[in-house]
């Protein structure tokens, strides 16, 4: 039982450690921009999450 729990915990750690944090900058056209931190598996997923259609947000490079 303990070994199953340990394996499950290890697999969960590996899955969550594959994500990276990206800065999503919004409202940069006027005033002070604000930054949202997005966790995603890759840059393409972060861009999709940060910049939905009609959004003024973009990933900070």
C-alpha positions in Angstrom: 0.0 0.0 0.0 2.8 2.4 0.9 4.6 1.7 -2.3 1.5 2.5 -4.4 1.1 5.8 -2.6 4.7 6.7 -3.1 4.6 5.9 -6.8 1.4 7.9 -7.2 3.0 10.9 -5.4 6.1 10.7 -7.6 4.0 10.6 -10.8 2.0 13.6 -9.6 5.2 15.5 -8.9 6.6 14.7 -12.3 3.4 15.8 -14.1 3.2 19.1 -12.3 6.9 19.9 -12.6 6.5 19.9 -16.4 4.8 23.2 -16.4 6.6 26.5 -16.6 5.4 30.0 -15.5 5.0 32.7 -18.0 4.3 36.4 -17.5 1.1 37.6 -19.3 1.2 41.4 -19.6 -2.2 43.1 -20.0 -3.3 46.7 -20.5 0.0 48.0 -21.9 -1.7 50.5 -24.3 -2.4 53.1 -21.6 -1.8 53.5 -17.9 0.1 51.0 -15.8 0.1 47.4 -17.2 -0.6 44.5 -15.0 1.0 41.1 -15.1 -0.7 37.7 -14.7 1.4 34.6 -14.1 0.3 31.7 -16.2 1.5 28.1 -15.7 1.6 26.1 -19.0 3.3 23.1 -20.5 4.8 25.1 -23.3 4.9 28.6 -24.9 2.1 27.9 -27.4 -0.3 26.9 -24.6 0.7 30.0 -22.6 0.0 32.3 -25.6 -3.4 30.7 -26.1 -4.3 31.1 -22.5 -2.9 34.6 -22.2 -4.2 36.1 -25.4 -7.8 35.0 -26.2 -9.6 36.7 -29.0 -10.1 40.4 -28.3 -7.6 40.5 -25.5 -4.9 43.2 -25.1 -2.7 40.7 -23.2 0.5 39.1 -24.5 3.3 36.9 -23.2 6.3 38.9 -22.0 9.4 37.6 -23.8 
